């Protein structure tokens, strides 16, 4: 078949089928080779065993320090699963193992290594020895550590890192149960590590609560002493102020004295009104006297009972005098006695009027004096009330200081008590549902799975190589290649006999 140089036309499905048929041996070689390699790799792998334990997370635990604020179970479970996979939990697992468990664990880790891993470890040791590096610690080779010599019950530092590769943690669908699986070459070691991983995680979750609480206990002790001292000082200031001012019940006393102040204020208003009225009366009297008028026209004089009695008597005598004058004459002795009586009555009236005028004038001075006394009493009471209110305000400030210090102290005391409880808590919201048992049959290697993956990979590789070779060496394999690639008319097709 002739080689072609023009391949601008895309290949059809039929052309791909012709290409695969033409280079089928390359595809078969890729499939057989990948399957053979997978089979040889699987057969040289040691048997491994998987032990499983199950943990249940109670989101409404009786312990108040666990399960708080967990509104989304999925996120909480993922976080706890990540904690299980940490180096810290692995170290807890190693600490929880007995001395007699260390040697079987090292032997199991050594047994997990395939011949290929051992060969790579030998090469790595030779390289590190050549350059003078220390080989005491485990050195990572791919996913498998280089395991130092076993048989000792000592806990080498690399051991906690080495055991992490056998751990698998998965949540159970639709529940709050987490599956903890451990895979290794020794079934007893697998069960021991699965259970110890569950216990190590429980111890770690407890430490995550108790360790911060223990670290803050000393700080809380100092803070509580300072807050208690501030509360006592504020209470002492309040007590000293009350004792100095002689205050027993400030609020009640302020109310009582305020009522007294109100009464005095009313008395001041009344006294001022009385004084003004008396001064107005005196002014009327003086105006009448200055004008030469009779003061009897002034109401305060006219309405006086004594003045009214004397005036009535005077009027009667004057009437009698007029009658006697007309009937008996002015020289009659009876008339003369009446004249004397009229004069005496007028003298009494003048005395009565003078007495009223003097009384009004004296009343002004007495009213002014009373007004001054009431004002002085009002001023003193006002000063007392203002002083009591100032004391009350100062007491209110001191009382607020005491209340604020007490509130802060009580809040800190609550936190302090919670911290103390956290420091001694001995239970979590997680429990072991089903401890791991020693597996009776190996879980790996999974030869069938490896073969399926290898065949799939070999098929992809084979198809890829066929397409690559065809693009590098394009050939005419069907009439479609002639029509599409060479752009020549088709005269006929000769079928192979």
C-alpha positions in Angstrom: 0.0 0.0 0.0 1.2 3.4 -0.9 2.1 6.0 1.8 0.1 9.2 1.9 1.2 12.6 2.9 -2.1 14.5 2.8 -4.3 13.8 5.9 -6.4 16.9 6.2 -9.7 14.9 6.3 -11.0 13.7 9.7 -11.2 9.9 10.2 -14.5 8.3 10.4 -15.6 5.5 12.7 -15.2 2.9 9.9 -11.6 4.1 9.3 -10.8 3.8 13.0 -12.2 0.2 12.9 -9.9 -0.6 9.9 -6.9 0.9 11.7 -7.6 -1.2 14.9 -8.0 -4.3 12.8 -4.7 -3.6 11.0 -2.8 -3.0 14.2 -4.7 -5.4 16.5 -1.5 -7.2 17.6 -0.3 -3.9 19.2 -3.6 -3.7 21.2 -3.4 -7.4 22.2 0.2 -6.9 23.3 -0.7 -3.9 25.4 -3.6 -5.7 27.1 -1.6 -8.9 27.7 1.4 -6.9 28.9 -0.6 -4.8 31.3 -2.5 -7.8 32.7 0.7 -9.7 33.1 2.4 -6.9 35.0 -0.7 -6.4 37.2 -0.8 -10.2 37.9 2.9 -10.4 38.8 2.7 -7.3 41.0 -0.4 -8.6 42.8 1.1 -12.0 43.3 4.3 -10.6 44.8 2.3 -8.5 47.3 1.9 -10.0 50.8 -1.5 -10.8 52.2 -3.1 -8.0 54.2 -5.9 -8.1 56.7 -8.4 -5.4 57.5 -10.0 -5.0 61.0 -12.9 -2.6 61.5 -14.4 -0.8 64.5 -17.3 1.5 64.6 -17.7 4.8 66.5 -21.0 6.5 67.3 -21.2 10.3 67.7 -24.0 11.6 70.0 -24.8 15.1 69.0 -27.0 15.5 72.1 -24.5 14.2 74.6 -25.1 14.4 78.4 -21.7 16.0 78.8 -22.3 19.7 78.3 -18.9 20.3 76.8 -19.4 18.1 73.7 -21.8 18.5 70.9 -22.3 22.2 71.5 -23.2 24.3 68.4 -23.1 21.3 66.0 -25.9 22.3 63.7 -24.4 20.4 60.7 -23.6 16.8 61.4 -21.8 16.2 58.2 -19.2 18.9 58.8 -18.7 17.9 62.3 -18.1 14.2 61.3 -15.6 15.2 58.6 -13.7 17.3 61.1 -13.6 14.4 63.6 -12.4 12.1 60.8 -9.6 14.4 59.9 -8.6 14.5 63.6 -8.4 10.7 63.6 -5.9 10.8 60.7 -3.5 13.3 62.4 -0.1 12.5 63.7 -1.1 13.4 67.2 -3.7 10.5 67.3 -1.1 8.2 65.8 1.2 9.0 68.6 -1.6 8.3 71.1 -2.0 4.9 69.5 1.7 4.1 69.9 1.5 5.3 73.6 -1.5 3.1 74.2 0.2 -0.1 72.9 1.8 -2.5 75.4 5.5 -3.2 75.2 4.8 -6.7 73.9 2.8 -5.2 71.0 5.7 -3.2 69.5 7.6 -6.1 68.1 4.6 -7.7 66.3 3.7 -4.3 64.9 7.2 -3.8 63.5 7.1 -7.3 62.1 3.7 -6.6 60.5 5.0 -3.4 58.9 8.1 -5.2 57.6 5.8 -8.0 56.2 3.8 -5.4 54.3 6.8 -4.6 52.1 6.9 -6.4 48.7 10.1 -7.7 47.2 10.2 -4.5 45.1 9.9 -2.4 48.2 12.7 -4.3 49.9 14.9 -3.9 46.9 14.3 -0.2 46.8 15.0 0.0 50.6 18.3 -1.8 50.1 19.2 0.8 47.4 18.2 3.6 49.6 20.3 2.3 52.5 23.3 1.9 50.3 22.9 5.4 49.1 22.5 6.8 52.6 25.5 4.8 53.8 27.6 6.0 50.9 27.0 9.6 51.8 27.3 9.1 55.6 23.7 9.7 56.4 22.2 8.2 59.6 19.9 5.2 59.0 18.4 5.1 62.5 15.1 6.6 61.5 12.6 5.4 58.9 13.0 6.9 55.5 10.1 7.2 53.2 10.2 5.2 49.9 7.1 6.0 47.9 4.2 5.1 50.2 6.2 2.6 52.2 8.6 3.5 55.0 12.0 1.9 55.3 11.6 -0.2 58.5 14.7 -0.5 60.8 15.4 -3.8 62.5 12.6 -5.2 64.5 12.4 -7.2 67.7 12.8 -4.4 70.2 10.0 -3.2 72.5 11.3 0.4 72.2 9.0 2.9 70.5 11.0 4.5 67.7 9.9 8.0 66.6 9.1 6.8 63.0 6.6 4.2 64.2 3.7 6.7 64.6 4.2 8.0 61.1 4.5 4.5 59.7 1.1 3.2 61.1 -0.9 6.1 59.5 -0.8 4.6 56.0 -2.8 1.6 57.1 -5.7 3.7 58.5 -9.0 4.3 56.6 -11.9 6.3 58.1 -15.2 6.5 56.4 -18.7 7.7 57.5 -21.7 5.4 57.3 -24.2 6.7 54.9 -27.2 8.4 56.5 -26.0 7.9 60.1 -23.7 9.3 62.8 -21.5 6.2 62.8 -18.0 6.3 61.5 -16.1 3.2 60.3 -12.5 3.0 61.5 -10.6 0.3 59.5 -6.9 -0.7 59.7 -5.1 -2.8 57.2 -1.8 -4.6 57.8 -0.1 -8.0 57.2 -0.9 -9.4 60.7 -4.6 -9.9 61.5 -4.0 -9.5 65.3 -2.0 -6.3 64.8 -4.8 -5.0 62.5 -7.5 -5.6 65.2 -5.2 -4.2 67.9 -4.5 -1.0 66.0 -8.1 -0.5 64.9 -9.3 -0.6 68.5 -6.3 1.5 69.7 -7.1 4.1 67.0 -10.6 4.4 68.4 -9.3 4.7 72.0 -6.6 7.1 70.9 -9.1 9.4 69.2 -11.3 9.3 72.3 -8.4 10.3 74.5 -7.5 13.0 72.0 -11.0 14.4 72.0 -10.9 14.5 75.8 -7.5 16.3 75.7 -8.9 18.9 73.2 -11.3 19.9 76.0 -9.3 19.4 79.1 -5.9 20.7 78.0 -7.0 24.3 77.1 -9.0 24.3 80.3 -6.0 23.3 82.4 -3.8 25.9 80.7 -6.3 28.7 81.6 -6.9 27.6 85.2 -3.9 29.5 86.5 -4.9 32.6 84.5 -8.4 32.4 85.8 -7.2 32.1 89.4 -5.3 35.4 89.0 -8.2 37.1 87.3 -10.7 35.9 90.0 -8.5 37.3 92.8 -8.3 40.7 91.0 -12.0 40.8 90.4 -12.8 39.7 93.9 -10.5 42.5 95.2 -12.2 45.1 93.0 -15.7 44.0 94.2 -14.6 44.2 97.9 -13.1 47.6 97.3 -16.2 49.0 95.7 -18.4 47.6 98.5 -16.0 49.2 101.0 -16.2 52.6 99.3 -20.0 52.4 99.4 -20.2 51.5 103.0 -17.7 54.2 104.0 -19.7 56.8 102.2 -22.9 55.7 103.9 -21.2 55.8 107.3 -19.6 59.2 106.7 -22.8 60.8 105.5 -25.0 59.0 108.0 -27.2 57.7 105.3 -29.6 54.9 106.1 -32.3 55.2 103.5 -31.4 57.9 101.0 -34.3 57.5 98.6 -37.0 57.6 101.3 -35.4 60.6 103.0 -35.1 62.5 99.8 -38.8 61.9 99.2 -39.8 63.1 102.7 -37.6 66.2 102.6 -38.9 67.0 99.1 -42.4 67.0 100.4 -41.4 69.4 103.2 -39.7 71.6 100.6 -43.0 71.7 98.6 -44.9 72.7 101.7 -42.5 75.5 102.5 -42.7 76.7 98.9 -46.5 77.0 99.3 -46.0 78.8 102.6 -43.6 81.3 100.9 -46.2 82.0 98.2 -48.9 82.5 100.8 -46.7 84.8 103.0 -45.7 86.9 100.0 -49.4 87.3 99.1 -50.3 88.3 102.6 -47.5 90.9 102.8 -48.5 92.4 99.4 -52.1 92.7 100.5 -51.2 94.4 103.8 -48.9 96.8 102.0 -51.7 97.7 99.6 -54.0 98.4 102.6 -51.4 100.7 104.3 -50.9 102.5 101.0 -54.7 103.1 100.7 -54.8 104.5 104.3 -51.9 106.8 103.7 -53.4 108.1 100.5 -56.7 108.8 102.3 -54.9 110.7 105.1 -52.7 112.6 102.6 -55.9 113.7 100.7 -57.7 114.8 103.9 -60.3 112.1 103.4 -61.7 109.9 106.2 -60.1 106.6 106.5 -63.5 105.1 107.2 -63.8 104.8 103.4 -61.0 102.3 103.4 -62.5 98.8 103.6 -60.1 97.5 106.2 -61.3 100.3 108.6 -64.9 100.4 107.6 -65.3 96.6 107.9 -63.7 96.5 111.4 -66.2 95.4 114.0 -65.2 97.9 116.7 -65.3 100.8 114.3 -68.7 99.7 113.0 -70.1 99.5 116.6 -68.7 102.9 117.6 -69.9 104.4 114.3 -73.4 103.0 114.9 -73.5 104.4 118.4 -72.2 107.8 117.2 -74.9 108.0 114.6 -77.6 107.3 117.2 -76.3 110.0 119.5 -76.1 112.5 116.6 -79.7 111.7 115.8 -80.7 112.1 119.4 -78.8 115.4 119.5 -80.6 116.7 116.5 -83.9 115.7 117.9 -83.2 117.3 121.3 -82.0 120.5 119.6 -85.2 120.9 117.7 -87.5 119.9 120.6 -85.8 121.3 123.7 -83.2 123.8 122.4 -79.5 123.9 122.8 -79.5 125.2 126.3 -81.4 122.3 127.8 -79.4 120.2 130.2 -80.4 117.0 128.4 -79.2 118.4 125.2 -75.9 119.4 126.8 -75.4 115.8 128.1 -76.1 114.5 124.6 -73.4 116.8 123.2 -70.9 115.4 125.7 -71.9 111.9 124.8 -71.4 112.6 121.0 -68.0 114.0 121.7 -67.0 111.0 123.7 -68.4 108.7 120.9 -66.3 110.6 118.3 -63.3 110.3 120.5 -63.8 106.5 120.8 -64.3 106.3 117.0 -61.0 108.2 116.4 -59.3 105.8 118.9 -60.8 102.8 117.1 -59.7 104.1 113.7 -56.2 104.8 115.0 -56.1 101.3 116.5 -57.0 99.7 113.2 -54.5 101.8 111.2 -51.7 101.0 113.7 -52.7 97.4 113.6 -52.5 97.3 109.8 -49.1 98.9 109.9 -47.9 96.5 112.6 -49.3 93.6 110.6 -47.1 94.6 107.6 -44.0 94.3 109.7 -45.1 91.0 111.2 -46.1 89.6 107.8 -42.7 90.6 106.4 -40.9 89.0 109.3 -43.0 85.8 108.8 -42.2 85.9 105.1 -38.5 86.2 105.8 -38.6 83.3 108.2 -40.5 81.1 105.8 -38.0 82.0 103.0 -35.1 81.2 105.2 -36.6 77.9 106.1 -37.3 77.3 102.4 -33.7 78.1 101.5 -32.4 75.8 104.2 -34.7 73.0 103.2 -33.8 73.5 99.5 -30.1 73.3 100.4 -30.8 70.1 102.4 -32.7 68.5 99.6 -30.0 69.4 97.0 -27.4 67.9 99.4 -29.5 64.7 99.8 -29.9 64.4 96.1 -26.2 64.9 95.6 -25.5 62.2 98.2 -28.1 60.0 96.4 -26.3 60.5 93.1 -23.0 59.7 94.6 -24.5 56.6 96.2 -26.0 55.6 92.8 -22.6 55.8 91.2 -21.0 53.7 94.0 -23.9 51.2 93.9 -23.5 50.9 90.1 -19.8 50.3 90.6 -20.7 47.5 93.1 -23.3 46.1 90.7 -20.9 46.2 87.8 -18.1 44.6 89.8 -20.5 41.9 91.1 -21.8 41.2 87.6 -18.3 40.9 86.1 -17.2 38.7 89.1 -20.3 36.4 88.7 -19.7 36.0 85.0 -16.0 35.2 85.6 -17.0 32.9 88.3 -19.3 31.0 86.0 -16.6 30.7 83.4 -14.1 29.7 86.0 -16.4 26.9 87.2 -17.0 25.7 83.6 -13.2 25.7 83.1 -12.7 23.7 86.2 -15.3 21.2 85.0 -13.7 21.0 81.6 -10.4 20.3 83.2 -11.7 17.2 85.0 -14.2 15.9 82.3 -13.8 12.2 81.7 -16.4 11.4 79.1 -17.0 12.4 75.4 -19.9 12.3 73.0 -18.3 9.4 71.1 -18.5 5.7 72.0 -17.3 2.4 70.5 -20.3 0.6 69.0 -18.5 -2.6 67.8 -14.9 -3.3 68.7 -12.7 -4.7 66.0 -12.3 -8.5 65.9 -9.4 -10.4 64.4 -10.2 -10.9 60.7 -10.3 -14.5 59.6 -9.5 -13.9 55.9 -7.2 -11.5 54.0 -8.6 -8.4 52.4 -5.8 -7.9 50.0 -4.2 -7.9 47.5 -7.3 -7.6 45.3 -6.0 -9.4 42.3 -9.3 -9.1 40.3 -9.5 -5.4 40.9 -5.9 -4.9 39.8 -6.4 -7.0 36.7 -9.5 -5.0 35.7 -7.7 -1.7 36.2 -4.6 -3.0 34.3 -6.7 -4.3 31.4 -8.5 -0.9 31.2 -5.2 0.9 31.3 -3.6 -1.4 28.8 -6.6 -1.0 26.4 -6.3 2.8 26.6 -2.5 2.7 26.1 -2.9 0.3 23.2 -5.5 2.4 21.4 -3.4 5.5 22.0 -0.3 3.8 20.5 -2.3 2.6 17.5 -3.6 6.1 16.8 -0.1 7.6 17.3 1.5 5.1 14.9 -1.2 5.6 12.3 -0.7 9.4 12.4 3.0 8.9 12.0 2.6 6.3 9.2 -0.7 7.0 7.4 -1.9 4.2 5.0 -4.8 3.6 2.6 -6.9 0.8 4.1 -10.4 1.3 2.5 -12.2 3.1 -0.2 -13.0 5.9 2.2 -9.2 6.6 2.5 -9.0 7.0 -1.3 -12.1 9.2 -1.6 -11.4 11.3 1.4 -7.6 11.5 1.5 -6.5 11.2 -2.1 -9.5 13.1 -3.5 -9.6 10.7 -6.5 -12.6 9.1 -8.2 -13.3 5.5 -7.3 -13.4 3.2 -10.3 -14.0 -0.1 -8.5 -13.3 -2.3 -5.5 -11.4 -5.6 -5.6 -12.4 -7.8 -2.6 -9.8 -10.0 -1.0 -10.5 -13.7 -1.8 
